[in-house]
Amino acid sequence: MRRWFRRWFTPARSPVLPSLQAYQQWASAYPPHAHNALMQAEERAMRSLLPTLSGSTILDLACGTGRYALIARQLGAGRVIALDNSEAMLRVSSLIGAACATTEAIPLASQSVDGIICGLALGHLPRLEPTFQEMGRVLKPGGWLLLSDVHPFIFLNGAQRTFQAADGRTYAVEHYPHLIADYHTAGQAVGLSLEALAEPGLQAGVVAPVTSTVPVALVLRWRKNE
Ligand SMILES: C[S@@+](CC[C@H](N)C(=O)[O-])C[C@H]1O[C@@H](n2cnc3c(N)ncnc32)[C@H](O)[C@@H]1O
């Protein structure tokens, strides 16, 4: 069994760090590509639901070290804006012009972006509403939001979202499981209509404590009402 999976799924409790403190320690070992089997499953589903990007203005919100901003550029987006609240993650990224900002106060004009990609971040926030308010505000009418989270089943079954820090110790990052209904309600309140949904499991053959039929990620796409 892979080490990261053993860490995530063992019932042993690791000390929980607030997101900012956790990514400060995790950043140097966080490459801008899917670096474990859960991220690979999540990214496959994200790519399958990604609208055409050519010429569009795309916001990679909570971009981390830039995984989805880089993908958006490769796929022909006209302009890519990348924001994250961790200076440490932004320093590791190779993105030019990425800026430090929280999802709850996006420093962009209203109705200024065609699409938002937000990967594996909102589980760190106890409340979805302030971020959805902001995402709904900056999207153009007809624009889309593609978002992923670690599947709530994983956490409701007692797992933690852990990493190994440079000091060799294992820590968990604060995480709040959000149900599909929570996401649906948060989107509806700001004029976003849910139009596609995927709950991918791990690829068959990955050695892990869950089979490929158990969803490990949640991927949702909304459209802003015209
Ligand atoms: C698991 S990483 C995912 C990074 C990237 N989106 C990806 O999919 O590879 C979660 C990211 O969310 C960021 N984050 C957490 N809370 C945030 C907030 N309130 N505002 C902005 N970024 C936040 C963290 O700093 C971290 O970079």
The ligand as an ORCA input file, in Angstrom:
! r2SCAN-3c Opt
* xyz 0 1
  C      -4.892     20.778     -1.811
  S      -4.262     22.324     -2.294
  C      -4.823     22.345     -3.977
  C      -4.021     23.259     -4.845
  C      -4.455     23.279     -6.312
  N      -5.768     23.877     -6.453
  C      -4.457     21.878     -6.902
  O      -5.542     21.340     -7.122
  O      -3.361     21.325     -7.125
  C      -5.367     23.476     -1.512
  C      -4.960     24.925     -1.717
  O      -6.009     25.747     -1.217
  C      -5.413     26.897     -0.666
  N      -6.387     27.536      0.226
  C      -6.951     27.034      1.347
  N      -7.812     27.918      1.879
  C      -7.793     29.009      1.065
  C      -8.473     30.256      1.083
  N      -9.361     30.567      2.035
  N      -8.224     31.145      0.100
  C      -7.317     30.848     -0.892
  N      -6.645     29.687     -0.948
  C      -6.884     28.769      0.008
  C      -4.184     26.359      0.041
  O      -3.253     27.362      0.321
  C      -3.693     25.345     -0.987
  O      -2.794     25.920     -1.876
*
